Each structure stands twice: as C-alpha cells, then as structure tokens.
Amino acid sequence: MYYAIICEDVDNSLPLRQQARPAHIERLQQLKAEGRLLVAGPHPAVDTSDPGSAGFTGSLIVAEFDSLTAAQTWADSDPYMDAGVYQKVSVKPFKVVLP
C-alpha cells in the first residue's frame, strides 16, 4: 500500500536541508530503484519552483511500504530528521485514484 509522508520544516531550514540533502536523496533514489516511489518533493516557501534563499516549508513523499509501521519507521530514519530539518512528520495511508 502507498503512504503519504507529510513533513513540516522548522523555520529557516535551508542550511540544514543543504547539509543533509545528499543522504536524503540517496534514500529516495533507493525507493525509486525498488519501484516503490510514487512522488517526492519539497514545498517551496514562496510561489516559485526555485525559491532561492526563501527555502522550503516541508516535503511530501508518497511511497509503497508493507505497513503503516514500516512507513513510519522509514520516515523516522530520514536524514532530515537527524539534521533537525523537520519539526513534524505525519504518515498516512494513501490511495492512488488518478491518473
């Protein structure tokens, strides 16, 4: 089943993100290689795809896991968690309807 991992950043998270980004992306690439990643990306802090120094306010990851517990465990192990980027992470079951 798919799960939505909805993450909210701490204020001024950009320097923390930049430091932990390679390890964060590596984990997402692994999900992609396993055919389990539906979509992943950050929420820009301003209305543009490249927010520059404004940074980001959070992230959304939708990926396939065996259970809610497995999805939560994966989310809890994210390098952005260890780096202090996220202040809140919610994991919810996700049903793909479209496209």
N, C-alpha and C positions, 0 to 999 in steps of 0.2 A: 504494500500500500504506500501511497505517497503521503508525505508530511510536509507542512509548511513550517519553516523555522523563521520566525519573525523577530528581528533583533533591533533594539534601540541603542544608539550610541550615547556615551557620556558627552557632555559639552566639550567642544574643542578637541575632538578625537583624531583629527587628521594626522598629527605626528605619530600617535600610537598606531594608527592604521598603517602608515607608511612603513613603520618598523616591522610589523608582524605580517604584512601583506604576502610576501613570498611563501611563507609556510601556510597561510590561509588558502591561497590559490592552489598550492600543491594538493591540499586535501580535496578541494573541489574538482581538480583535474582527475584525481583518483576515482571519485564518484562518477565523473563523466566517462572515464575509460571502462568502468564497470557497467555502463549503460543505465545508471541509476539517477542521474541528474536531469531534472526537467528544466529548471531555470535557476539562475543565481545572479544577484547583483546588488549594488548599493542604492540607497535613496539619496540623491543629491540634495544638499541643504538649500539650494536655490534652483529655480526653474530653468535648468540647462543640463545637457548631458555631461558637460565638463565644468564642474563648479569651482575649479581652481582652489584658491585658499579658503573658500567658504566650506569646503569639505562635504561630509556626508552626515546624515542623521540616523542611519541604520542600514540594515540589509535584509534581503529576502532570499531564502534558499528553499526550493521545493525539490525534494529528492525522495527516492524509494528506500524504505527500510523495512525490516521484518516486523517491527512493532513500534508503538509509541515510546516504549522504554529504550529501544535501540536508537531511535531518532534523538531522544533527549540526551542519551549518553554521548552520541556523536556531537551534538550541539555543545554540550558542556566541555568537550575536549578541544573546541576550536581555539586556535592560536589567538584570535581576537579576544576571547575570554581571558586567557592567560595574560594578555597585554593590557587589559583594562579598557578595551575599546567599548565593549557592550555594558550597559547598565541594566538591561532587561532582555531576556530571551523567552519567547513563548513558542511552544511546539504544539501543533495541532494537526489532526488528520486532515488530509486534503483529497478531494475527489475531483479528478480531471473530467470536465464536461465538454469543453471546447478547446482547441479546434478539433 
